[in-house]
């Protein structure tokens, strides 16, 4: 059996092989999917610097891991961090330690972090065996179907570009409320609302299409009646909203209006799903649950935040960590 070699990816030579590898390595258990892309680096396009490592056997790409290097606000100061994503190994090569070698190739930093689907037990065991620890709070992905939402009332700005002034104001507010903050600048856009009820805001990330491979039986049955429900083989276009917040006398009402406006904008651009990630004990969950009717709307999954490094303890002990950024696509 030929040895497996690790090397930096070549953007042009390896792109097609890496995109094909992603299709062979779907994410999730009950609801499994892969990111469909022509440019493998698309998921890191909002990051300031991304490295892609590949595992190669006899000239064939059999594994990959991507790392984004960036500064994050941690416990009162900017710290260099490494965000790990797209750790994949071809099914025919699993069980040979390839993923472990790729993970060990990740550079050291005061904080190294990753987001792992809650039902991906093999990946969770791998990260834990390599010194990563999971935050006690899970991240819930609320899923909204834009095609079911009507035209919103009132004026909402967005999705507008995130300019320097908006980014500075947003980051200052986030640093007052959270111990772990990714920069606002660099996202795809900003939704913002101000009115008598208060003000609300959210950052936008436009994702590449997702293709479902495995779908729970109840969603398969529902897809026969509702064509916008994910079903195997169908491309699903997705937006997600991050750094969600609201202030004012009736902030729940302001947030509701903002979400309806974002859903309306997504529907006009033929987006199938609007995802809103929140930690499981975030008070905004109550607002979203009333609005999103999760009794039957599809759930996009639950993830765990895994961390390693000298500053990992700061994040694990934080009572106000900020959930994943829109840049962590």
One Martini backbone bead per residue (centre of mass of N, CA, C, O) as a GRO file, in nm:
protein
  329
    1UNK     BB    1   0.093   0.037   0.026
    2UNK     BB    2   0.090   0.353  -0.022
    3UNK     BB    3   0.174   0.641   0.092
    4UNK     BB    4   0.072   0.917   0.290
    5UNK     BB    5   0.067   1.254   0.191
    6UNK     BB    6   0.151   1.583   0.297
    7UNK     BB    7   0.019   1.900   0.161
    8UNK     BB    8  -0.021   2.169  -0.004
    9UNK     BB    9  -0.248   2.318  -0.184
   10UNK     BB   10  -0.345   2.355  -0.520
   11UNK     BB   11  -0.568   2.562  -0.651
   12UNK     BB   12  -0.577   2.433  -0.944
   13UNK     BB   13  -0.498   2.124  -0.937
   14UNK     BB   14  -0.704   2.047  -0.671
   15UNK     BB   15  -0.996   2.148  -0.699
   16UNK     BB   16  -1.160   1.912  -0.827
   17UNK     BB   17  -1.081   1.696  -0.613
   18UNK     BB   18  -1.200   1.849  -0.365
   19UNK     BB   19  -1.493   1.868  -0.463
   20UNK     BB   20  -1.528   1.559  -0.486
   21UNK     BB   21  -1.468   1.495  -0.190
   22UNK     BB   22  -1.710   1.649  -0.068
   23UNK     BB   23  -1.925   1.457  -0.200
   24UNK     BB   24  -1.802   1.195  -0.034
   25UNK     BB   25  -1.840   1.393   0.248
   26UNK     BB   26  -2.090   1.406   0.420
   27UNK     BB   27  -2.293   1.568   0.644
   28UNK     BB   28  -2.424   1.404   0.887
   29UNK     BB   29  -2.703   1.188   0.960
   30UNK     BB   30  -3.010   1.230   0.925
   31UNK     BB   31  -2.901   1.504   0.789
   32UNK     BB   32  -2.740   1.487   0.483
   33UNK     BB   33  -2.460   1.681   0.334
   34UNK     BB   34  -2.324   1.893   0.075
   35UNK     BB   35  -2.099   2.116  -0.066
   36UNK     BB   36  -2.152   2.294  -0.351
   37UNK     BB   37  -1.858   2.341  -0.567
   38UNK     BB   38  -1.607   2.498  -0.779
   39UNK     BB   39  -1.472   2.637  -0.525
   40UNK     BB   40  -1.320   2.519  -0.250
   41UNK     BB   41  -1.260   2.817  -0.110
   42UNK     BB   42  -1.543   2.944  -0.056
   43UNK     BB   43  -1.575   2.903   0.262
   44UNK     BB   44  -1.309   3.119   0.291
   45UNK     BB   45  -1.370   3.407   0.153
   46UNK     BB   46  -1.404   3.586   0.440
   47UNK     BB   47  -1.121   3.531   0.502
   48UNK     BB   48  -0.798   3.656   0.535
   49UNK     BB   49  -0.669   3.346   0.581
   50UNK     BB   50  -0.604   3.040   0.387
   51UNK     BB   51  -0.543   2.693   0.445
   52UNK     BB   52  -0.470   2.394   0.247
   53UNK     BB   53  -0.472   2.050   0.322
   54UNK     BB   54  -0.338   1.745   0.186
   55UNK     BB   55  -0.406   1.405   0.112
   56UNK     BB   56  -0.185   1.163  -0.056
   57UNK     BB   57  -0.236   0.881  -0.289
   58UNK     BB   58  -0.090   0.813  -0.568
   59UNK     BB   59  -0.192   1.118  -0.662
   60UNK     BB   60  -0.446   1.110  -0.465
   61UNK     BB   61  -0.703   1.270  -0.317
   62UNK     BB   62  -0.809   1.175   0.041
   63UNK     BB   63  -0.768   1.463   0.189
   64UNK     BB   64  -0.866   1.739   0.423
   65UNK     BB   65  -0.765   2.076   0.554
   66UNK     BB   66  -0.877   2.382   0.695
   67UNK     BB   67  -0.721   2.715   0.765
   68UNK     BB   68  -0.791   3.003   0.959
   69UNK     BB   69  -0.632   3.312   0.998
   70UNK     BB   70  -0.705   3.518   1.295
   71UNK     BB   71  -0.832   3.778   1.477
   72UNK     BB   72  -0.955   3.776   1.817
   73UNK     BB   73  -1.176   3.859   2.068
   74UNK     BB   74  -1.023   3.777   2.393
   75UNK     BB   75  -1.069   3.880   2.699
   76UNK     BB   76  -0.982   4.201   2.594
   77UNK     BB   77  -0.817   4.085   2.333
   78UNK     BB   78  -0.622   4.040   2.069
   79UNK     BB   79  -0.599   3.714   1.900
   80UNK     BB   80  -0.451   3.458   1.762
   81UNK     BB   81  -0.610   3.230   1.529
   82UNK     BB   82  -0.760   2.897   1.451
   83UNK     BB   83  -0.972   2.779   1.193
   84UNK     BB   84  -1.134   2.467   1.156
   85UNK     BB   85  -1.209   2.304   0.836
   86UNK     BB   86  -1.271   2.063   0.618
   87UNK     BB   87  -1.255   1.769   0.746
   88UNK     BB   88  -1.147   1.508   0.518
   89UNK     BB   89  -1.220   1.156   0.426
   90UNK     BB   90  -1.210   0.906   0.238
   91UNK     BB   91  -1.382   0.618   0.288
   92UNK     BB   92  -1.140   0.423   0.176
   93UNK     BB   93  -0.928   0.571   0.412
   94UNK     BB   94  -1.040   0.492   0.665
   95UNK     BB   95  -0.856   0.397   0.960
   96UNK     BB   96  -0.542   0.542   0.898
   97UNK     BB   97  -0.498   0.845   1.030
   98UNK     BB   98  -0.553   1.097   0.847
   99UNK     BB   99  -0.709   1.303   1.020
  100UNK     BB  100  -0.496   1.322   1.243
  101UNK     BB  101  -0.269   1.437   1.064
  102UNK     BB  102  -0.423   1.690   0.973
  103UNK     BB  103  -0.469   1.806   1.258
  104UNK     BB  104  -0.155   1.818   1.330
  105UNK     BB  105  -0.102   2.044   1.098
  106UNK     BB  106  -0.205   2.249   1.275
  107UNK     BB  107  -0.134   2.537   1.393
  108UNK     BB  108  -0.035   2.707   1.645
  109UNK     BB  109  -0.238   2.878   1.903
  110UNK     BB  110  -0.402   3.034   2.147
  111UNK     BB  111  -0.646   2.954   1.937
  112UNK     BB  112  -0.832   2.660   1.854
  113UNK     BB  113  -1.113   2.608   1.626
  114UNK     BB  114  -1.440   2.431   1.601
  115UNK     BB  115  -1.721   2.297   1.412
  116UNK     BB  116  -1.938   2.028   1.524
  117UNK     BB  117  -2.151   1.804   1.473
  118UNK     BB  118  -2.335   1.642   1.706
  119UNK     BB  119  -2.371   1.361   1.517
  120UNK     BB  120  -2.042   1.352   1.481
  121UNK     BB  121  -1.875   1.127   1.652
  122UNK     BB  122  -1.600   1.077   1.513
  123UNK     BB  123  -1.508   1.377   1.519
  124UNK     BB  124  -1.535   1.427   1.820
  125UNK     BB  125  -1.329   1.211   1.908
  126UNK     BB  126  -1.091   1.325   1.757
  127UNK     BB  127  -1.074   1.605   1.889
  128UNK     BB  128  -1.054   1.500   2.182
  129UNK     BB  129  -0.786   1.328   2.132
  130UNK     BB  130  -0.642   1.627   2.040
  131UNK     BB  131  -0.737   1.840   2.289
  132UNK     BB  132  -1.024   1.905   2.259
  133UNK     BB  133  -1.297   2.116   2.375
  134UNK     BB  134  -1.626   2.143   2.473
  135UNK     BB  135  -1.874   2.334   2.491
  136UNK     BB  136  -2.159   2.324   2.691
  137UNK     BB  137  -2.286   2.470   2.451
  138UNK     BB  138  -2.511   2.462   2.206
  139UNK     BB  139  -2.582   2.498   1.855
  140UNK     BB  140  -2.864   2.633   1.706
  141UNK     BB  141  -3.053   2.580   1.399
  142UNK     BB  142  -3.261   2.789   1.268
  143UNK     BB  143  -3.537   2.738   1.035
  144UNK     BB  144  -3.634   2.928   0.752
  145UNK     BB  145  -3.903   2.984   0.515
  146UNK     BB  146  -3.923   3.230   0.289
  147UNK     BB  147  -4.179   3.139   0.109
  148UNK     BB  148  -4.385   3.186   0.375
  149UNK     BB  149  -4.333   3.487   0.372
  150UNK     BB  150  -4.436   3.796   0.392
  151UNK     BB  151  -4.462   4.113   0.365
  152UNK     BB  152  -4.319   4.359   0.521
  153UNK     BB  153  -4.325   4.602   0.770
  154UNK     BB  154  -4.158   4.853   0.695
  155UNK     BB  155  -3.832   4.976   0.721
  156UNK     BB  156  -3.532   4.820   0.578
  157UNK     BB  157  -3.191   4.790   0.598
  158UNK     BB  158  -3.124   4.563   0.346
  159UNK     BB  159  -2.860   4.435   0.231
  160UNK     BB  160  -2.585   4.600   0.341
  161UNK     BB  161  -2.299   4.719   0.355
  162UNK     BB  162  -1.998   4.684   0.554
  163UNK     BB  163  -1.875   4.940   0.691
  164UNK     BB  164  -1.653   5.087   0.900
  165UNK     BB  165  -1.858   5.219   1.093
  166UNK     BB  166  -2.040   4.976   1.141
  167UNK     BB  167  -1.819   4.783   1.240
  168UNK     BB  168  -1.725   4.947   1.488
  169UNK     BB  169  -1.997   4.961   1.637
  170UNK     BB  170  -2.052   4.656   1.651
  171UNK     BB  171  -1.790   4.565   1.796
  172UNK     BB  172  -1.828   4.733   2.054
  173UNK     BB  173  -2.092   4.597   2.141
  174UNK     BB  174  -1.989   4.303   2.148
  175UNK     BB  175  -1.758   4.352   2.364
  176UNK     BB  176  -1.965   4.417   2.595
  177UNK     BB  177  -2.121   4.110   2.571
  178UNK     BB  178  -1.851   3.953   2.489
  179UNK     BB  179  -1.557   3.714   2.490
  180UNK     BB  180  -1.608   3.626   2.168
  181UNK     BB  181  -1.490   3.799   1.873
  182UNK     BB  182  -1.576   3.858   1.555
  183UNK     BB  183  -1.557   4.037   1.293
  184UNK     BB  184  -1.771   4.223   1.099
  185UNK     BB  185  -1.599   4.251   0.881
  186UNK     BB  186  -1.654   4.067   0.562
  187UNK     BB  187  -1.932   4.040   0.513
  188UNK     BB  188  -2.213   4.038   0.296
  189UNK     BB  189  -2.401   4.188   0.519
  190UNK     BB  190  -2.671   4.416   0.644
  191UNK     BB  191  -2.922   4.417   0.885
  192UNK     BB  192  -3.142   4.707   0.961
  193UNK     BB  193  -3.336   4.844   1.243
  194UNK     BB  194  -3.549   5.142   1.305
  195UNK     BB  195  -3.782   5.229   1.577
  196UNK     BB  196  -4.026   5.238   1.821
  197UNK     BB  197  -3.935   4.946   1.928
  198UNK     BB  198  -3.641   4.966   1.801
  199UNK     BB  199  -3.343   4.773   1.742
  200UNK     BB  200  -3.203   4.573   1.468
  201UNK     BB  201  -2.963   4.300   1.383
  202UNK     BB  202  -2.771   4.144   1.101
  203UNK     BB  203  -2.558   3.917   0.956
  204UNK     BB  204  -2.453   3.816   0.632
  205UNK     BB  205  -2.455   3.482   0.470
  206UNK     BB  206  -2.360   3.342   0.166
  207UNK     BB  207  -2.416   3.027   0.035
  208UNK     BB  208  -2.358   2.753  -0.095
  209UNK     BB  209  -2.485   2.490  -0.210
  210UNK     BB  210  -2.692   2.227  -0.091
  211UNK     BB  211  -2.684   1.860  -0.078
  212UNK     BB  212  -2.886   1.608  -0.026
  213UNK     BB  213  -2.862   1.261   0.086
  214UNK     BB  214  -3.004   1.253   0.374
  215UNK     BB  215  -3.352   1.206   0.487
  216UNK     BB  216  -3.592   1.218   0.683
  217UNK     BB  217  -3.901   1.078   0.660
  218UNK     BB  218  -4.075   1.337   0.723
  219UNK     BB  219  -3.942   1.510   0.496
  220UNK     BB  220  -4.005   1.329   0.257
  221UNK     BB  221  -4.313   1.350   0.291
  222UNK     BB  222  -4.329   1.665   0.280
  223UNK     BB  223  -4.196   1.700  -0.011
  224UNK     BB  224  -4.454   1.606  -0.171
  225UNK     BB  225  -4.606   1.890  -0.093
  226UNK     BB  226  -4.324   2.058  -0.049
  227UNK     BB  227  -4.078   2.167  -0.269
  228UNK     BB  228  -3.885   2.331  -0.044
  229UNK     BB  229  -3.805   2.074   0.075
  230UNK     BB  230  -3.562   1.881   0.152
  231UNK     BB  231  -3.406   1.654  -0.090
  232UNK     BB  232  -3.266   1.426  -0.256
  233UNK     BB  233  -3.052   1.603  -0.493
  234UNK     BB  234  -3.119   1.886  -0.396
  235UNK     BB  235  -3.074   2.218  -0.425
  236UNK     BB  236  -2.978   2.441  -0.152
  237UNK     BB  237  -3.038   2.768  -0.073
  238UNK     BB  238  -2.833   2.976   0.158
  239UNK     BB  239  -2.878   3.163   0.451
  240UNK     BB  240  -2.720   3.358   0.719
  241UNK     BB  241  -2.750   3.475   1.063
  242UNK     BB  242  -2.548   3.708   1.253
  243UNK     BB  243  -2.515   3.888   1.531
  244UNK     BB  244  -2.775   3.889   1.677
  245UNK     BB  245  -2.988   4.183   1.759
  246UNK     BB  246  -3.148   4.389   2.031
  247UNK     BB  247  -3.319   4.706   2.108
  248UNK     BB  248  -3.557   4.808   2.350
  249UNK     BB  249  -3.879   4.794   2.452
  250UNK     BB  250  -3.947   4.599   2.175
  251UNK     BB  251  -3.731   4.380   2.066
  252UNK     BB  252  -3.900   4.143   1.962
  253UNK     BB  253  -4.045   4.309   1.742
  254UNK     BB  254  -3.794   4.404   1.592
  255UNK     BB  255  -3.685   4.121   1.528
  256UNK     BB  256  -3.927   4.021   1.370
  257UNK     BB  257  -3.907   4.231   1.143
  258UNK     BB  258  -3.623   4.157   1.052
  259UNK     BB  259  -3.678   3.859   0.973
  260UNK     BB  260  -3.895   3.921   0.763
  261UNK     BB  261  -3.713   4.090   0.581
  262UNK     BB  262  -3.500   3.872   0.526
  263UNK     BB  263  -3.700   3.668   0.404
  264UNK     BB  264  -3.792   3.844   0.172
  265UNK     BB  265  -3.515   3.880   0.040
  266UNK     BB  266  -3.463   3.577  -0.003
  267UNK     BB  267  -3.712   3.511  -0.179
  268UNK     BB  268  -3.637   3.710  -0.415
  269UNK     BB  269  -3.357   3.514  -0.445
  270UNK     BB  270  -3.429   3.205  -0.413
  271UNK     BB  271  -3.419   3.117  -0.115
  272UNK     BB  272  -3.476   2.836   0.091
  273UNK     BB  273  -3.283   2.911   0.348
  274UNK     BB  274  -3.289   3.046   0.688
  275UNK     BB  275  -3.029   3.079   0.919
  276UNK     BB  276  -3.021   3.068   1.296
  277UNK     BB  277  -2.767   3.092   1.522
  278UNK     BB  278  -2.780   2.958   1.867
  279UNK     BB  279  -2.757   2.924   2.172
  280UNK     BB  280  -2.946   2.724   2.389
  281UNK     BB  281  -2.955   2.990   2.618
  282UNK     BB  282  -3.067   3.201   2.446
  283UNK     BB  283  -3.318   3.437   2.470
  284UNK     BB  284  -3.387   3.440   2.154
  285UNK     BB  285  -3.523   3.162   2.122
  286UNK     BB  286  -3.812   3.242   2.202
  287UNK     BB  287  -3.864   3.422   1.961
  288UNK     BB  288  -3.801   3.212   1.735
  289UNK     BB  289  -4.003   2.987   1.811
  290UNK     BB  290  -4.258   3.153   1.761
  291UNK     BB  291  -4.181   3.216   1.457
  292UNK     BB  292  -4.077   2.912   1.338
  293UNK     BB  293  -4.232   2.661   1.403
  294UNK     BB  294  -4.074   2.365   1.498
  295UNK     BB  295  -4.287   2.136   1.464
  296UNK     BB  296  -4.219   2.134   1.118
  297UNK     BB  297  -3.975   2.268   1.064
  298UNK     BB  298  -3.667   2.247   0.962
  299UNK     BB  299  -3.367   2.116   1.082
  300UNK     BB  300  -3.012   2.195   1.045
  301UNK     BB  301  -2.892   2.161   1.332
  302UNK     BB  302  -2.620   2.072   1.559
  303UNK     BB  303  -2.348   2.222   1.741
  304UNK     BB  304  -1.998   2.228   1.836
  305UNK     BB  305  -1.758   2.389   2.031
  306UNK     BB  306  -1.409   2.364   1.965
  307UNK     BB  307  -1.109   2.377   2.180
  308UNK     BB  308  -0.758   2.501   2.171
  309UNK     BB  309  -0.526   2.617   2.400
  310UNK     BB  310  -0.426   2.871   2.612
  311UNK     BB  311  -0.731   3.022   2.559
  312UNK     BB  312  -0.957   2.807   2.609
  313UNK     BB  313  -1.046   2.863   2.904
  314UNK     BB  314  -1.177   3.138   2.854
  315UNK     BB  315  -1.407   3.025   2.677
  316UNK     BB  316  -1.519   2.792   2.860
  317UNK     BB  317  -1.580   3.013   3.105
  318UNK     BB  318  -1.770   3.171   2.950
  319UNK     BB  319  -2.088   3.340   2.973
  320UNK     BB  320  -2.036   3.520   2.675
  321UNK     BB  321  -2.026   3.373   2.412
  322UNK     BB  322  -1.980   3.375   2.071
  323UNK     BB  323  -2.095   3.265   1.809
  324UNK     BB  324  -2.067   3.191   1.511
  325UNK     BB  325  -1.958   3.318   1.232
  326UNK     BB  326  -2.018   3.397   0.904
  327UNK     BB  327  -1.719   3.317   0.826
  328UNK     BB  328  -1.789   3.027   0.950
  329UNK     BB  329  -1.897   2.833   0.686
   0.00000   0.00000   0.00000
